[in-house]
Amino acid sequence: MRIRVRCRSLLSLTLFLAIAGMVSASPAGASPVGLDSSFGTNGNGTVLTLIGNATDYGLSAANAIVPQSDNKLVVGGTARFGRNNRFAVARYNPDGSLDTSFNTPNGFNSTQFGNVDGSNEQITSMAVLHGGPNDGKIITAGYATSTTEFALARYNADGTLDSTYFNPAGGGDPQITGPAANPPGTVETNVGGANKAAANALVVQGNKVVLGGFANPRSSATGEIDFALARYNMAIPANTKSVGSQTFPQQPGVTFTFNVQSTAGFPVPASGSTGSFLVGGQVVTYTGVTATSFTGCSATSSVTISDGTLVVDGTTPIDQSFGASGGTPGEVITPIPNTTTSTINTLALDQSGMVVAAGSAADSSHPQVKQYFALARYKDDGSLDPSFGSGGTVVTPVGSDQFANATSVLMQGSKILVAGEASDGGVAKFALARYNSNGSLDTTFGGGTGMVLTPIGSDNAAVAKSLAAQDTGFLVGGVASDGGVAKFALARYNSDGSLDTSFNSTGIEPGTVVAAVGDATCSIQFTGPPCASANGVVAPAGGDNIVAAGWAQDQGARKIALARFTDLPEPQTPGPPPPPGPPAVCFPRLGVMVCPGATLPSQTSLRVAAPCSLKASSVRMSHSGSVKVRLTCSAAASGTLKLTASGRSAKKSFSIAKGKTKSVALKLSSKARKTLKKKHRLRAKATLTFKSTGGAATAASVSRTITIKG
């Protein structure tokens, strides 16, 4: 997304409304949400970790977070060593400390693919495997060799690379000359023969793993970038023979067909000779072959083995059953109709086990580039599911500016929930869309539209990065610019897409929370990275102890950042005054009335909490020039609400039942409306004058400063 957002300073005041200075009670069940000071060692609920050398530009970040069954947290991302960005994975104990039993004694591991100086390698997605011989192992996906290849690495539960299956002999990158470069436990795949490709997501599908991202296929003459998938076997096939390295299934006299990444002719090797050639973008080594023949030198060539061993060095066997006929086995390239650039950012499995991919699709040929939510659903063989959308794909404009990007997907039964970002009226917002199983928008979500747009923070700039399921709804994590600073941001929604205002109910915007992490002071500009971002979020079903992971600037370096949010203690309401004692018996003595046991008059008057209060510290002006101010009363009351802005006031009477919340609409003056349209923000004073109509009569007036947004 390339939108420059002008960020303005905004001072938010939280006023506790009271009569005679007494703090009012919070509504029943209300609880603020904030950083958990018991998480980490610095007392502010955050953990910052620099992997790599601070002198190497100090760059590390988490792009994904996964909880283990023992409540430990595994994060994956990148770390800089010298001129190279490497795969980085770290594990934390439940209290936020690094788990030093993980790749002892570090608590983290970093992995470099190949030996290209200046390479850019990142983990973008990960999963912890459960059950069977791979229980506890960590599978990670991303990109390597400067975003030209899908990259895969598997780690043991102790944090070391799993060399038992992935690339056990090392090496195998066809772009590397000289000694084998890729370490055991890693795989690179040049999907589509592309000059640019990257995996942004993975999903485990039984004993296989599917990677999704984008590729610029070699067949594309226009630079088109498409949805791209690759599927790998997670276990050695039963009919595979291993001779010092991973092999394809083989028997004497059997012909194997591969997609060959070379236009050069292949010589027929002499009996007993050794050599190598490229197959599917990987180095193939043949040893001890007594009779081998090659036919053709185009995209597809066949090799017949009559004796000896055909060894595939440097790749986990691509699942040959995946991929449409005529393409490269194990790979799928999907151009999204009527667009020129599309990428998968997230993957999930639906109830039937089909792969659901979501991301974005853009038409760069348009004078003003339009970008949309894009989805596709794939059957087990990699072909598109024609019952989904139009021929297996769905494209959805989200936001009035038609510039959106889907970053996370969550299955809710048969329905598909997608989160991301969208520009709407020049404001970058959290964006949600929910689809039925046939790809149509779910009209029970978002008030009948199937979509929800939520502004987060005060600076009109927010991006949703991740989704987490909860008991009665779901949680969205991301980044928002607030008060000129990029902050971790959370929003919790009910199942119908409405904000769950019981979450951080006493906050400025109930249902959402933002928190500064690190010492960064810069905001989201969208022409470059912000100073902090929550890229993944995990939360137990009950919603307490939510952990967000990403990165933040701190002391001049970019670090892996974790932040834990929890319900904070509720504000305490003073108890009732003590009951009066027995009446005093008074008698005159030396001209003065003496009353033994009587309570002396208090030096301060008794303070009573106001039964009514104003709820929000910020409101938005509607198209008609009105604003709605929410108020709540613990007793039945009536009165007037006055809003003063730009020197002009508007008043409106109200009446409210006990324990209810009400929105009162007031029309802004023409002067206030003009000022707001020019400056986009306007400070105003709201004054509530009321008298309770139930129980003991109480008259009072309370005020607070609010911000009106355009």
C-alpha positions in Angstrom: 0.0 0.0 0.0 1.4 3.4 -1.0 -0.6 6.0 0.9 1.1 8.9 2.6 -0.8 9.6 5.8 -0.3 13.0 7.4 -0.1 12.4 11.2 -1.1 15.1 13.6 -0.5 15.3 17.3 -3.5 14.6 19.4 -3.8 15.0 23.1 -6.3 12.6 24.6 -7.7 13.4 28.0 -9.4 10.9 30.2 -11.5 12.7 32.8 -13.0 11.0 35.8 -16.3 12.7 36.3 -17.4 13.5 39.8 -19.3 15.8 42.2 -16.9 17.7 44.5 -13.9 15.9 43.0 -15.0 12.3 43.9 -13.9 9.6 41.3 -16.9 7.9 39.8 -17.4 4.2 39.8 -16.8 2.1 36.6 -19.8 0.4 35.1 -20.5 -3.0 36.4 -18.2 -5.5 34.7 -16.1 -2.8 33.0 -12.4 -3.4 32.9 -9.6 -1.6 31.2 -7.2 -3.5 29.1 -3.5 -2.7 29.0 0.0 -4.1 29.1 0.7 -6.8 31.7 3.5 -5.6 33.9 4.2 -9.2 35.0 5.3 -10.1 31.5 9.0 -9.7 30.8 11.6 -8.2 33.1 11.3 -4.5 32.5 7.9 -4.1 34.2 6.1 -2.6 31.3 4.6 -5.8 29.7 6.9 -5.9 26.7 9.9 -8.0 25.7 12.5 -6.8 23.1 15.1 -9.1 21.7 17.9 -8.3 19.2 19.2 -11.3 17.3 22.3 -10.6 15.4 24.9 -7.9 15.9 23.8 -4.4 16.8 26.6 -3.0 14.6 25.0 -4.9 11.6 22.3 -2.2 11.2 20.6 -3.8 14.3 17.7 -5.5 12.4 15.5 -8.3 13.7 11.8 -8.8 13.6 9.0 -11.4 14.2 6.5 -12.1 11.5 4.7 -15.0 13.1 3.9 -16.4 16.6 2.7 -19.8 17.5 1.9 -21.2 21.0 3.0 -24.6 22.1 0.9 -26.9 24.3 3.2 -26.1 27.3 2.3 -22.4 26.8 5.7 -21.5 25.5 5.7 -19.1 22.5 7.6 -19.7 19.3 8.2 -16.7 17.0 9.7 -16.6 13.5 11.1 -13.8 11.5 14.5 -12.5 10.4 17.8 -11.3 11.9 20.7 -9.5 10.3 24.3 -10.9 10.4 26.8 -8.8 8.5 25.2 -8.1 5.1 22.7 -11.0 5.3 19.2 -11.3 6.7 18.7 -14.8 7.9 15.8 -17.0 8.9 15.4 -16.5 12.7 13.3 -18.5 15.2 13.1 -18.0 19.0 11.2 -19.5 21.9 10.0 -17.8 25.0 8.8 -19.1 28.3 5.3 -18.1 29.5 6.8 -15.2 31.6 8.5 -13.7 28.5 12.0 -14.8 29.2 14.0 -16.6 26.4 13.9 -20.4 26.7 17.6 -21.2 26.9 16.8 -24.9 26.3 16.0 -23.9 22.7 19.2 -24.3 20.7 21.0 -24.2 24.0 22.0 -21.8 25.4 20.8 -19.1 23.0 17.0 -19.4 23.1 17.0 -18.7 19.3 18.5 -20.0 16.0 19.3 -18.3 12.8 19.7 -20.0 9.4 21.2 -18.8 6.2 20.4 -20.3 2.8 23.2 -20.5 0.3 26.4 -18.3 0.4 25.2 -15.3 -1.5 26.5 -12.2 0.2 23.7 -9.6 0.8 20.9 -12.1 0.7 17.5 -11.3 2.1 15.8 -14.2 3.9 12.8 -14.1 6.2 10.4 -16.5 7.9 6.9 -15.3 7.0 4.8 -18.1 8.4 5.3 -21.1 10.7 3.5 -24.0 12.5 4.3 -26.4 15.3 3.6 -30.0 14.4 1.6 -32.3 16.7 1.5 -36.0 16.9 3.5 -38.8 15.3 7.3 -38.8 14.7 7.3 -35.1 14.0 5.6 -34.0 17.2 7.0 -30.7 18.5 9.0 -30.0 15.3 8.7 -26.5 13.9 8.1 -26.0 10.2 8.9 -22.5 8.8 8.3 -20.9 5.4 9.4 -17.7 3.7 11.8 -16.6 1.0 15.5 -16.8 0.3 18.1 -15.5 -2.1 16.7 -11.9 -2.2 13.1 -13.0 -2.6 13.6 -15.2 -5.7 12.6 -18.5 -4.2 10.2 -20.3 -1.8 12.2 -21.3 1.3 11.4 -24.0 3.8 13.2 -24.9 7.0 12.3 -27.5 9.7 13.6 -27.4 13.3 13.6 -30.0 16.0 11.8 -29.3 19.2 15.1 -28.4 20.8 15.7 -25.6 18.2 18.3 -27.3 16.1 17.8 -27.8 12.4 16.1 -31.1 11.5 18.6 -32.8 9.2 16.8 -36.1 9.2 14.7 -35.4 6.2 14.9 -31.9 4.6 18.0 -31.8 2.4 20.0 -34.3 4.6 23.2 -33.9 2.5 23.2 -30.1 2.3 23.6 -28.0 -0.8 21.2 -28.0 -3.7 20.8 -24.4 -4.6 21.2 -24.3 -8.4 22.3 -20.6 -8.2 25.3 -21.5 -6.0 28.6 -22.7 -7.4 31.3 -24.5 -5.6 30.7 -26.5 -2.4 27.2 -27.3 -1.2 25.8 -24.2 0.5 22.3 -24.8 1.9 22.4 -26.5 5.4 20.6 -29.7 6.1 17.0 -29.1 7.2 16.4 -26.5 4.5 14.8 -26.4 1.1 14.6 -23.8 -1.7 12.3 -24.0 -4.7 12.3 -21.8 -7.7 8.5 -21.9 -8.1 7.4 -21.3 -11.7 11.0 -20.8 -12.8 10.4 -17.2 -11.7 12.9 -14.4 -11.4 11.0 -13.3 -8.4 9.0 -15.5 -5.9 8.3 -15.7 -2.2 6.3 -17.8 0.2 4.2 -15.7 2.6 2.1 -18.4 4.2 2.0 -22.1 5.0 -0.6 -24.6 6.1 -0.2 -28.2 7.2 -2.4 -30.5 5.2 -2.2 -34.0 6.9 1.4 -35.3 6.2 2.0 -32.5 3.7 2.7 -28.8 3.9 1.4 -26.2 1.4 3.3 -22.9 0.9 1.6 -19.9 -0.7 2.9 -16.6 -2.0 3.6 -15.2 -5.4 5.7 -15.8 -8.5 6.6 -14.1 -11.6 6.3 -17.1 -14.0 8.9 -17.5 -16.7 6.1 -17.8 -19.2 5.0 -14.2 -18.4 6.3 -11.7 -20.9 4.7 -8.7 -19.1 6.1 -9.1 -15.6 2.8 -10.4 -14.3 2.9 -11.6 -10.7 0.4 -14.4 -9.8 -0.8 -16.5 -6.9 1.6 -19.3 -6.4 1.5 -22.6 -4.4 3.9 -25.5 -3.8 3.2 -28.7 -1.8 5.8 -30.9 -0.1 5.6 -34.3 1.4 6.3 -34.2 5.2 7.3 -37.8 5.4 9.5 -40.0 3.2 7.3 -41.9 0.7 7.2 -45.6 1.3 8.5 -46.4 -2.2 11.6 -44.2 -1.9 15.1 -45.5 -1.5 17.6 -43.3 0.3 21.3 -43.6 -0.5 23.1 -40.9 1.5 20.6 -38.4 0.3 16.9 -38.0 -0.5 15.8 -39.9 -3.7 12.9 -40.1 -6.0 11.0 -43.4 -6.2 13.0 -45.7 -8.5 13.0 -49.1 -10.0 15.2 -50.5 -12.9 13.5 -49.8 -16.2 11.1 -47.1 -14.9 10.9 -43.8 -16.6 10.6 -40.6 -14.6 9.4 -37.3 -16.1 10.6 -34.0 -14.5 10.3 -30.3 -15.3 13.8 -29.3 -16.3 15.1 -25.8 -15.6 17.6 -25.7 -18.5 17.7 -25.3 -22.2 21.1 -26.9 -22.6 21.4 -30.4 -24.0 22.3 -33.2 -21.6 25.1 -35.7 -22.4 24.5 -39.4 -22.0 26.7 -40.4 -19.1 29.1 -43.3 -19.4 28.6 -46.5 -17.4 29.5 -46.0 -13.8 30.1 -42.3 -14.1 28.8 -39.5 -11.8 27.5 -36.1 -12.7 24.6 -33.7 -12.1 21.9 -31.7 -13.9 19.0 -29.5 -13.0 15.6 -30.9 -12.3 12.7 -28.8 -11.1 15.2 -26.0 -10.3 17.3 -28.4 -8.1 20.6 -30.2 -8.6 20.2 -33.9 -9.4 23.2 -36.1 -8.9 23.4 -39.5 -10.6 25.9 -42.2 -9.4 26.8 -45.6 -10.6 24.4 -45.5 -13.6 25.0 -48.4 -16.0 22.5 -47.4 -18.7 20.9 -44.0 -18.7 19.3 -42.1 -21.5 17.9 -38.5 -21.8 15.4 -37.5 -24.4 14.7 -33.9 -25.3 16.0 -30.7 -23.8 12.9 -28.6 -23.5 10.7 -27.9 -20.5 10.0 -31.6 -20.0 12.6 -34.3 -20.4 12.6 -37.9 -19.4 15.3 -40.0 -17.9 15.2 -43.8 -17.8 17.2 -45.6 -15.0 18.1 -49.3 -15.6 20.5 -49.6 -12.7 22.1 -47.3 -10.1 20.8 -44.5 -8.0 19.1 -41.2 -9.0 19.7 -38.8 -6.1 17.9 -35.5 -5.6 20.2 -33.3 -3.7 18.8 -30.3 -2.0 15.0 -30.7 -2.0 12.3 -32.3 0.0 10.4 -34.3 -2.6 7.8 -32.0 -4.1 4.4 -33.7 -4.0 4.1 -34.9 -7.6 0.3 -35.3 -7.2 -0.2 -31.6 -6.7 -0.5 -29.3 -9.6 -2.6 -29.0 -12.8 -1.8 -31.0 -15.8 0.9 -29.4 -18.0 2.5 -27.5 -15.2 5.4 -28.2 -13.0 4.6 -31.1 -10.6 4.1 -29.9 -7.1 3.4 -26.3 -8.1 0.4 -24.2 -9.0 0.4 -20.7 -10.6 -3.0 -18.9 -10.6 -3.4 -15.6 -12.5 -6.4 -13.7 -10.9 -8.7 -12.7 -13.8 -8.6 -9.0 -14.9 -5.6 -8.2 -12.7 -1.9 -7.9 -13.4 -0.4 -8.4 -9.9 -1.7 -10.8 -7.2 -0.2 -12.4 -4.2 -1.2 -14.9 -1.5 -0.6 -13.6 2.1 -2.4 -16.2 4.1 -3.7 -19.8 3.9 -6.2 -22.0 5.8 -8.0 -25.3 5.4 -11.7 -25.4 5.1 -13.9 -28.1 6.6 -13.4 -30.4 3.7 -9.6 -30.0 3.7 -9.4 -27.8 0.7 -6.8 -24.9 0.7 -8.2 -21.4 1.0 -5.8 -18.7 -0.1 -6.3 -15.0 0.5 -4.3 -11.9 -0.4 -4.6 -9.1 -2.9 -5.0 -8.5 -6.6 -4.3 -5.3 -8.4 -4.9 -3.8 -11.8 -1.7 -1.8 -12.4 -2.8 -1.0 -15.9 -5.5 1.3 -14.5 -4.4 5.0 -14.3 -5.0 4.9 -10.6 -4.0 1.4 -9.4 -7.0 -0.4 -7.8 -6.2 -3.2 -5.4 -8.7 -5.7 -3.9 -9.2 -8.5 -1.5 -8.5 -11.7 -3.5 -9.3 -15.3 -2.6 -9.0 -18.7 -4.3 -9.9 -22.2 -3.2 -8.0 -25.3 -4.3 -8.9 -29.0 -4.4 -6.6 -31.7 -3.2 -4.9 -32.0 -6.6 -4.2 -28.3 -6.8 -6.9 -27.4 -9.3 -9.3 -24.5 -8.6 -12.6 -25.4 -7.0 -15.2 -24.2 -9.6 -18.0 -24.1 -6.9 -16.1 -21.2 -5.2 -16.8 -17.7 -6.6 -16.2 -17.4 -10.3 -14.2 -20.5 -11.4 -12.5 -20.8 -8.1 -11.5 -17.2 -7.4 -13.1 -14.2 -5.7 -12.2 -10.5 -6.0 -13.8 -8.0 -3.6 -13.4 -4.2 -3.6 -13.2 -3.1 0.1 -13.3 0.6 1.1 -14.4 3.6 -0.8 -10.9 4.1 -2.3 -10.7 0.6 -3.7 -7.3 -0.1 -2.3 -7.1 -3.0 0.0 -5.0 -6.0 1.1 -6.0 -9.2 2.9 -3.4 -10.3 5.4 -5.0 -13.0 7.5 -7.7 -15.7 7.2 -9.7 -17.6 9.9 -12.2 -20.4 9.2 -15.4 -20.0 11.2 -17.2 -23.3 10.5 -18.0 -23.2 6.8 -17.5 -19.4 6.6 -14.2 -17.6 5.7 -13.2 -14.6 7.7 -10.6 -12.4 6.2 -8.8 -9.4 7.8 -6.5 -6.8 6.4 -6.4 -3.1 5.5 -8.4 -0.8 3.3 -8.3 2.8 2.4 -11.7 4.4 3.0 -12.2 8.1 2.4 -8.4 8.6 2.7 -8.3 6.8 6.0 -6.4 3.5 6.3 -8.6 1.2 8.5 -8.8 -2.3 9.8 -10.8 -4.2 7.2 -12.8 -7.4 7.6 -14.8 -9.4 5.1 -16.7 -12.7 5.7 -17.6 -15.1 3.0 -20.0 -18.0 2.7 -18.6 -21.4 1.5 -19.5 -20.6 -2.1 -17.5 -17.3 -2.0 -20.4 -14.9 -1.7 -20.2 -12.2 1.0 -22.0 -13.2 4.2 -24.8 -10.7 4.8 -25.2 -11.7 8.4 -21.9 -10.0 9.0 -21.2 -6.3 9.1 -24.8 -5.1 9.2 -25.7 -6.9 6.0 -22.8 -5.8 3.9 -20.4 -8.7 4.7 -17.7 -6.2 5.4 -16.5 -4.1 8.4 -14.1 -1.1 8.4 -12.7 0.1 11.7 -10.5 3.2 12.3 -8.0 2.6 15.0 -5.9 5.2 16.7 -6.0 9.0 16.3 -4.0 9.5 13.1 -6.2 7.8 10.4 -3.6 5.0 9.7 -4.1 1.4 10.7 -3.3 -2.0 9.3 -4.6 -5.4 10.5 -2.0 -8.2 10.4 -3.5 -11.2 12.2 -6.6 -13.0 13.5 -7.2 -15.1 16.5 -10.4 -17.0 17.4 -12.1 -16.4 20.8 -15.1 -17.9 22.6 -17.8 -15.5 21.3 -16.0 -13.7 18.6 -12.5 -13.0 17.4 -9.5 -10.8 17.9 -7.6 -8.7 15.3 -4.0 -7.5 15.8 -2.0 -5.0 13.9 -0.5 -1.6 13.9 -2.0 1.9 14.2 -0.6 5.4 14.3 -1.8 7.2 17.4 -0.6 10.6 18.5 2.0 10.5 15.8 3.5 7.2 17.0 3.2 3.7 15.5 1.7 1.4 18.1 0.7 -2.2 18.6 -3.1 -2.3 18.1 -5.8 -4.8 19.0 -9.6 -4.9 18.3 -12.1 -7.4 19.5 -15.3 -8.2 17.6 -18.5 -10.1 18.2 -19.3 -12.9 15.8 -21.5 -10.5 13.7 -18.6 -8.1 13.1 -19.7 -5.5 15.6 -17.0 -4.2 18.0 -17.0 -6.0 21.4 -17.3 -2.9 23.6 -16.8 -5.0 26.7 -13.2 -5.3 25.7 -11.3 -2.3 27.1 -14.7 -0.9 27.9 -13.3 2.1 29.8 -10.9 3.0 27.0 -11.1 5.9 24.6 -12.5 3.7 21.9 -14.1 0.7 23.6 -13.4 -2.6 21.7 -9.9 -1.4 20.8 -6.6 -0.8 22.5 -3.3 0.6 21.3 0.1 0.5 23.1 3.5 2.0 22.4 6.3 -0.6 22.3 10.0 0.3 22.3 11.2 3.8 22.2 10.0 4.6 18.7 8.5 8.1 18.0 7.7 7.8 14.3 4.3 7.0 12.8 3.0 5.0 9.8 3.8 6.8 6.6 3.2 3.9 4.1 6.0 5.1 1.9 8.3 3.2 4.3 8.0 0.9 7.3 6.6 2.2 10.6 8.6 2.1 13.8 6.6 -0.7 15.3 4.2 -3.4 14.1 2.3 -6.3 15.7 2.4 -9.0 12.9 1.0 -11.9 14.9 -1.4 -12.3 17.8 -2.3 -15.3 20.0 -5.0 -15.5 22.6 -6.6 -18.1 24.7 -10.4 -18.6 24.2 -11.2 -16.7 27.4 -9.4 -13.6 26.0 -7.0 -12.9 28.9 -3.2 -12.6 28.5 -3.2 -11.8 24.8 0.3 -11.8 23.3 1.2 -9.8 20.2 4.5 -10.3 18.4 6.2 -8.2 15.8 9.0 -5.6 16.0 9.8 -2.2 17.4 12.6 0.3 17.2 14.6 0.5 20.5 17.8 2.2 21.2 18.6 2.7 17.5 18.0 -1.0 16.5 14.9 -2.9 15.2 14.1 -5.7 17.6 11.8 -8.6 17.9 9.0 -7.3 20.1 6.4 -9.1 22.3 3.7 -7.4 24.3 1.2 -9.1 26.6 -2.2 -7.5 27.2 -4.5 -8.3 30.1 -7.5 -7.0 32.1 -6.2 -4.4 34.5 -7.6 -3.9 38.0 -10.9 -2.1 38.0 -11.0 1.4 39.5 -12.0 1.1 43.1 -15.3 2.7 44.3 -15.2 4.1 47.8 -17.4 2.2 50.2 -20.4 3.8 52.0 -19.8 5.9 55.0 -19.9 4.2 58.4 -23.4 4.0 60.1 -24.1 6.7 62.6 -23.5 5.9 66.3 -26.0 6.2 69.1 -27.4 9.7 69.8 -25.1 11.7 72.1 -26.3 12.8 75.6 -25.3 16.4 76.0 -25.1 18.6 79.2 -23.9 22.1 80.0 -20.5 22.4 81.8 -18.8 25.8 82.5 -21.1 27.4 79.9 -20.2 24.9 77.1 -22.4 22.0 75.9 -20.4 18.8 76.3 -21.5 15.7 74.2 -19.5 12.6 75.2 -19.0 10.1 72.3 -20.3 12.5 69.6 -18.5 12.4 66.2 -16.7 15.6 65.4 -17.8 17.5 62.3 -15.8 16.4 59.2 -13.3 18.9 57.9 -14.4 17.8 54.3 -17.8 17.4 52.9 -19.0 13.9 51.9 -18.5 13.3 48.2 -21.0 11.4 46.2 -20.3 9.9 42.7 -22.2 11.5 39.9 -25.0 9.1 38.7 -24.4 10.2 35.0 -21.3 10.5 32.9 -20.1 11.0 29.3 -18.7 7.9 27.7 -16.5 8.8 24.8 -13.5 11.1 24.5 -13.8 11.3 20.7 -16.7 11.3 18.2 -17.1 11.6 14.4 -19.1 14.1 12.5 -21.7 12.5 10.2 -22.3 13.6 6.6 -25.2 15.8 7.8 -22.9 17.7 10.2 -24.1 16.0 13.4 -22.3 14.2 16.1 -23.5 11.6 18.6 -22.3 11.8 22.2 -22.9 8.8 24.4 -23.9 9.1 28.1 -24.8 6.6 30.8 -26.6 6.9 34.1 -26.7 4.6 37.1 -30.1 6.2 38.0 -33.0 7.4 36.0 -32.3 11.0 35.0 -33.3 13.9 32.7 -31.5 17.0 31.7 -29.6 18.8 28.8 -26.4 18.1 26.9 -24.5 21.1 25.6 -21.7 20.9 23.1 -19.5 24.0 22.6 -17.1 24.1 19.6 -15.5 27.0 17.8 -17.3 29.4 20.2 -20.8 28.1 19.3 -23.0 25.9 21.4 -25.7 23.3 20.6 -28.1 21.9 23.2 -30.5 19.0 23.4 -32.7 17.6 26.2 -32.7 14.0 27.1 -34.2 11.5 29.5 -32.7 8.1 30.3 -33.7 5.0 32.3 -31.6 3.6 35.1 -28.5 1.7 34.1 -28.9 2.6 30.4 -26.5 4.1 27.8 -27.9 6.6 25.3 -26.5 8.5 22.2 -27.6 12.1 21.9 -27.3 13.7 18.5 -26.3 17.4 18.2 -26.0 19.5 15.1 -22.7 21.4 14.8 -22.7 25.1 13.9 -21.7 26.0 10.3 -18.5 27.6 11.7 -17.6 24.4 13.5 -18.3 22.3 10.4 -16.0 24.5 8.3 -13.2 24.3 10.8 -13.5 20.6 11.1 -13.4 20.1 7.3 -10.3 22.2 7.1 -8.4 20.8 10.1 -10.0 17.3 10.3 -10.0 17.5 14.1 -11.8 19.9 16.5 -11.7 20.2 20.3 -15.0 20.7 22.0 -16.4 20.8 25.5 -19.4 18.7 26.4 -21.4 19.7 29.5 -24.1 17.4 31.0 -26.6 19.0 33.3 -29.1 16.6 34.9 -31.3 15.7 37.7 -32.0 12.1 38.8 -35.7 11.2 38.7 -35.5 7.9 40.7 -34.6 7.5 44.4 -32.9 10.3 46.1 -33.0 13.4 43.9 -29.5 14.5 42.8 -28.8 17.5 40.6 -25.3 17.9 39.0 -23.3 19.1 36.1 -20.3 17.4 34.6 -18.0 18.3 31.7 -15.3 16.8 29.6 -13.2 17.8 26.6 -13.8 15.6 23.5 -12.2 15.4 20.1 -14.5 15.6 17.0 -13.0 13.9 14.0 -14.0 14.7 10.4 
